[in-house]
């Protein structure tokens, strides 16, 4: 990170000075004199000189890439967020009301799917670094298409765990993550806004898919509905072909001369050296144990509280609308928030999401539930749209792929276990009240943990500044000593 450094490296080199983070080497001459030299960084393998000189287009072909990534977010998470509609159909299709664990077992289909999307992310980041965004995204969309098509032929929950929960979800994971990484190739100044627009794709799909799925399920049934959704995955596969990389590729020095890059490049441990990233990577998963519970169980809760005729699809539409608005607004706001202070936006988001989850059982009128969903969606959009910009701030552009990948991988555990636990509590207690109360606690705790990141990063920058000043003083004293020694020898030669 170069933030806080008043003198760019290029300017310092142009004036013949050493950049602040350039190591200084000492060389001894034959006559005993010492000479201070600065290594040539341009020739160093794996250096970031080309990356520093790279100019982002901030548009052009990037707008088409943005639309393709927007479709990716919409088709992947729109289907996941609308699982509450499919959940009701699965209950009717594969279960009976006499089954005490029916909701617990059925909830595993959606939660396993959402969890696998994030669980595969560290592997996807490796494939993205090796194969590139285009190959990874297209291959992932093809696998997702196969998994969704296979799900339309199964007749019980067991195979559905594999076809929908694993195959379809893994394909979505491989298609999704490159859509985040490729945006950094085309945008820098507008990255927050573009991320807001891209992530708004899932909001648009979340608004429209519940009504579409309800109509399809009523007219053509569950199996044919899934076959219609395969069209979304086919278009996603075509969209992946637009991911043309622009950033310079870092050379990989392989001693064997093979095609495989070194292990240190495949599994990048540099990101874990940042204490700020470590707090972020564990604070966000801690906040997400209740995050996916409303998306799975809210429809059934409304049906039990307000009757089967309640217009429950409106609630998902409200979440989708305000989530899209939140992504556009907070994505733009994030461009004006300096550095890691963007984390405070996520902190506020988690506090509101947690409180709104606890408010769901307290709403005895449908209008109150609509207000809760509107607020929840607004701050859900804020949380999602600034994930990539925060990752860029914490680890830099060259490590962002695996930084996002490891974070999403850690998010898989809470996203997977949350809904089944809520379903288990409903089966045992007879209602969803306790499940929603408990779902609101983890976001508040996780948000409190994230408050440490700006303080940790400020302390790190202060220490780096002090170390650079100390190194500069040592170098200066060495130069003065050499100058004094040279003047002394010159006087001796005159005598």
Secondary structure, DSSP 4 states (H G I P E B T S, - for coil): --TT-SS-HHHHHHTTPPPTT--EEEEE-TTS-EEEEE--GGGSTT-SHHHHH----SSTHHHHHHHHHHHHHHHHHHHHHTHHHHHHHHHHHH--TT-TTHHHHHHHHHHHHHHHHHHTHHHHHHHHHHH-HHHHHHHHHHHHHHHHHHHTT--SHHHHHHIIIIIIHHHHHHHHHHHHHTHHHH-STTHHHHHHHHHHHHHHHHHHHHHHHHHHHHHTHHHHHHHHHHHHHHHHHHHGGG----SPPPP---TT-SSSPPHHHHS--GGGG-HHHHHHHHHHHHHTTTTTHHHHHHHHHHHHHH-TTS-THHHHHHHHHHHHHHHHHHHHHHTTS-GGGGHHHHHHHHHHHHHHHHHGGG--SHHHHHHHHHHHHHHHHHHHHTHHHHHHHHH-GGGHHHHHHHHHHHHHHHHHHHHHHHHHHHHHHSSSHHHHHHHHHHHHHHHHHHTHHHHHHHHHHHHHHHHHHHHHHHHHHHHHHHHHHHHHHHHHHH-
